[in-house]
Amino acid sequence: MKKVVRAALWAFSFMFIISMFIAAFLTFQNPESYTVREDRDFEPYLPLSSAENAVININTSDVYQLRSIPYVGGHASEIAELRSELSGFSSIEQIALVNGIGLKTYLKASQYIRAD
């Protein structure tokens, strides 16, 4: 009985190691499967303690400042692209045109932004 259990454990271990090598090989064959968005790695422009009390001008802020806006900071690059397409925001409501920012998100973030 012990020999059967040992053989089963050895076979399971062997199959597990082989499957890990196959998974690693397939991952390296398809580098798109493990790419990371570079704009997710950033240092917030504002200290976290003052970020909630800050009102940021979305027309003059750079991407790092836009990333510190609560609720919409993850869409900073999209906000900057839309701003350049519109030649600046005429009102803060236009931020809702960014893909991924809807009415609810806009309403939460509106107290932290301005468009001068």
VOBA-1610 file (N, C-alpha, C; in pm, whole numbers, padded with zeros to 5 digits, always signed):
BEGIN
Met+00082-00120+00000Met+00000+00000+00000Met+00086+00126+00000Lys+00195+00125+00079Lys+00283+00242+00086Lys+00351+00267-00049Lys+00384+00160-00119Lys+00447+00176-00249Lys+00352+00241-00349Val+00226+00208-00339Val+00128+00266-00430Val+00111+00415-00400Val+00106+00452-00272Val+00093+00593-00233Val+00216+00670-00277Arg+00336+00612-00253Arg+00460+00678-00295Arg+00464+00698-00447Ala+00424+00596-00519Ala+00423+00605-00665Ala+00323+00711-00712Ala+00208+00719-00648Ala+00109+00819-00685Ala+00160+00960-00655Leu+00222+00978-00538Leu+00279+01110-00504Leu+00390+01148-00601Trp+00475+01052-00636Trp+00582+01081-00729Trp+00525+01119-00865Ala+00424+01046-00911Ala+00363+01076-01040Ala+00296+01213-01039Phe+00226+01244-00930Phe+00163+01375-00918Phe+00267+01486-00919Ser+00374+01469-00843Ser+00480+01571-00839Ser+00543+01589-00977Phe+00570+01478-01043Phe+00629+01485-01176Phe+00537+01559-01273Met+00409+01526-01272Met+00312+01592-01361Met+00299+01741-01328Phe+00303+01775-01200Phe+00294+01916-01160Phe+00414+01994-01213Ile+00533+01940-01197Ile+00654+02008-01245Ile+00651+02023-01396Ile+00612+01921-01467Ile+00603+01927-01613Ile+00501+02033-01655Ser+00386+02037-01588Ser+00284+02136-01625Ser+00333+02278-01598Met+00412+02298-01494Met+00467+02431-01466Met+00566+02472-01575Phe+00649+02380-01620Phe+00741+02410-01729Phe+00666+02443-01858Ile+00562+02371-01887Ile+00482+02398-02007Ile+00416+02535-01997Ala+00360+02567-01881Ala+00297+02698-01863Ala+00399+02811-01879Ala+00517+02794-01821Ala+00621+02896-01835Ala+00664+02910-01981Phe+00679+02799-02051Phe+00718+02803-02191Phe+00614+02875-02276Leu+00486+02845-02253Leu+00380+02909-02330Leu+00371+03058-02300Thr+00397+03096-02176Thr+00395+03238-02140Thr+00505+03314-02212Phe+00624+03255-02220Phe+00733+03323-02288Phe+00713+03326-02439Gln+00633+03235-02491Gln+00604+03236-02633Gln+00505+03345-02669Asn+00423+03389-02574Asn+00320+03490-02597Asn+00338+03604-02498Pro+00431+03697-02522Pro+00458+03802-02424Pro+00341+03897-02399Glu+00243+03903-02490Glu+00128+03991-02467Glu+00045+03945-02349Ser+00059+03818-02312Ser-00023+03765-02203Ser+00022+03814-02066Tyr+00141+03872-02057Tyr+00186+03918-01927Tyr+00236+04062-01931Thr+00190+04142-02027Thr+00231+04281-02031Thr+00160+04359-01922Val+00225+04463-01875Val+00172+04546-01768Val+00161+04688-01821Arg+00049+04753-01792Arg+00034+04893-01833Arg+00132+04978-01755Glu+00213+05053-01826Glu+00316+05131-01760Glu+00259+05251-01686Asp+00142+05300-01727Asp+00090+05418-01661Asp+00028+05386-01525Arg+00027+05261-01483Arg-00025+05225-01351Arg+00081+05245-01242Asp+00208+05250-01280Asp+00315+05267-01184Asp+00350+05415-01176Phe+00309+05480-01069Phe+00333+05623-01058Phe+00344+05664-00912Glu+00401+05779-00893Glu+00404+05843-00763Glu+00296+05950-00763Pro+00209+05952-00666Pro+00105+06056-00666Pro+00169+06193-00653Tyr+00113+06290-00725Tyr+00167+06425-00723Tyr+00144+06491-00588Leu+00025+06472-00534Leu-00009+06532-00407Leu+00007+06430-00295Pro+00045+06476-00175Pro+00047+06383-00063Pro-00094+06328-00039Leu-00103+06206+00005Leu-00233+06144+00022Leu-00321+06219+00121Ser-00263+06281+00221Ser-00344+06352+00320Ser-00410+06475+00260Ser-00346+06540+00164Ser-00405+06660+00106Ser-00479+06633-00025Ala-00468+06512-00078Ala-00531+06482-00207Ala-00683+06489-00197Glu-00738+06454-00083Glu-00883+06455-00071Glu-00937+06597-00055Asn-00855+06692-00012Asn-00900+06829+00007Asn-00863+06919-00111Ala-00787+06868-00206Ala-00739+06949-00317Ala-00844+06958-00426Val-00847+07073-00493Val-00928+07092-00613Val-00830+07113-00727Ile-00834+07024-00824Ile-00734+07023-00930Ile-00795+07075-01059Asn-00723+07166-01124Asn-00766+07220-01253Asn-00733+07118-01361Ile-00835+07062-01424Ile-00812+06956-01523Ile-00760+07011-01656Asn-00761+07143-01674Asn-00708+07202-01797Asn-00558+07225-01789Thr-00503+07246-01671Thr-00362+07280-01659Thr-00279+07173-01591Ser-00341+07069-01541Ser-00269+06965-01467Ser-00199+06869-01562Asp-00083+06821-01518Asp-00017+06716-01595Asp-00073+06580-01553Val-00024+06475-01615Val-00080+06342-01591Val-00062+06300-01446Tyr+00052+06334-01384Tyr+00075+06296-01246Tyr-00023+06366-01152Gln-00056+06491-01180Gln-00155+06560-01099Gln-00294+06501-01121Leu-00325+06467-01245Leu-00456+06408-01274Leu-00471+06273-01205Arg-00363+06199-01190Arg-00370+06069-01124Arg-00406+06081-00976Ser-00384+06195-00917Ser-00414+06211-00775Ser-00560+06248-00750Ile-00639+06263-00854Ile-00782+06296-00836Ile-00855+06170-00791Pro-00924+06177-00678Pro-00999+06059-00633Pro-01105+06018-00735Tyr-01125+05889-00748Tyr-01225+05824-00833Tyr-01192+05823-00981Val-01118+05919-01034Val-01090+05923-01178Val-00941+05920-01209Gly-00858+05911-01109Gly-00713+05916-01129Gly-00660+05805-01217Gly-00726+05690-01218Gly-00683+05579-01303Gly-00702+05606-01451His-00779+05707-01484His-00806+05743-01624His-00730+05870-01664Ala-00619+05899-01596Ala-00547+06024-01618Ala-00500+06041-01762Ser-00446+05936-01822Ser-00397+05950-01959Ser-00513+05972-02056Glu-00627+05909-02031Glu-00744+05930-02117Glu-00799+06072-02101Ile-00794+06123-01979Ile-00839+06261-01955Ile-00750+06359-02030Ala-00618+06336-02025Ala-00525+06424-02096Ala-00546+06417-02247Glu-00573+06298-02300Glu-00598+06284-02444Glu-00725+06359-02484Leu-00831+06343-02407Leu-00956+06414-02438Leu-00938+06564-02428Arg-00861+06609-02330Arg-00834+06752-02315Arg-00764+06806-02439Ser-00668+06731-02493Ser-00599+06780-02613Ser-00691+06777-02735Glu-00781+06679-02743Glu-00876+06673-02854Glu-00975+06790-02849Leu-01018+06826-02728Leu-01116+06934-02712Leu-01052+07072-02702Ser-00921+07077-02705Ser-00846+07201-02682Ser-00882+07261-02547Gly-00894+07175-02449Gly-00926+07218-02313Gly-01072+07194-02281Phe-01099+07170-02154Phe-01236+07148-02110Phe-01302+07282-02085Ser-01424+07301-02134Ser-01497+07423-02106Ser-01577+07411-01977Ser-01606+07286-01935Ser-01673+07264-01807Ser-01629+07130-01752Ile-01646+07113-01623Ile-01601+06986-01563Ile-01690+06869-01603Glu-01809+06897-01652Glu-01899+06790-01694Glu-01842+06711-01812Gln-01755+06772-01890Gln-01698+06704-02007Gln-01608+06588-01969Ile-01567+06581-01844Ile-01483+06469-01801Ile-01561+06337-01808Ala-01693+06346-01805Ala-01777+06226-01816Ala-01772+06164-01955Leu-01714+06235-02053Leu-01699+06181-02188Leu-01586+06080-02198Val-01500+06075-02096Val-01389+05980-02095Val-01445+05840-02077Asn-01397+05748-02158Asn-01441+05610-02149Asn-01405+05554-02011Gly-01504+05505-01938Gly-01482+05450-01805Gly-01526+05543-01694Ile-01553+05669-01727Ile-01603+05764-01628Ile-01747+05793-01665Gly-01837+05746-01584Gly-01978+05769-01609Gly-02032+05878-01519Leu-02163+05888-01515Leu-02229+05991-01436Leu-02201+05975-01287Lys-02209+05853-01237Lys-02187+05830-01094Lys-02045+05867-01054Thr-01949+05824-01135Thr-01809+05856-01105Thr-01785+06005-01115Tyr-01843+06069-01215Tyr-01830+06214-01228Tyr-01885+06285-01105Leu-02001+06243-01059Leu-02062+06308-00943Leu-01975+06293-00818Lys-01909+06178-00802Lys-01820+06161-00687Lys-01695+06247-00700Ala-01642+06259-00821Ala-01515+06330-00843Ala-01532+06480-00862Ser-01653+06526-00887Ser-01673+06667-00924Ser-01629+06765-00816Gln-01631+06724-00692Gln-01588+06815-00586Gln-01436+06833-00580Tyr-01361+06750-00653Tyr-01216+06758-00652Tyr-01157+06822-00778Ile-01241+06859-00873Ile-01189+06912-00999Ile-01253+07047-01033Arg-01181+07121-01116Arg-01233+07246-01172Arg-01176+07263-01311Ala-01240+07343-01391Ala-01193+07371-01528Ala-01196+07521-01550Asp-01084+07583-01536Asp-01073+07730-01555Asp-01024+07761-01694
//
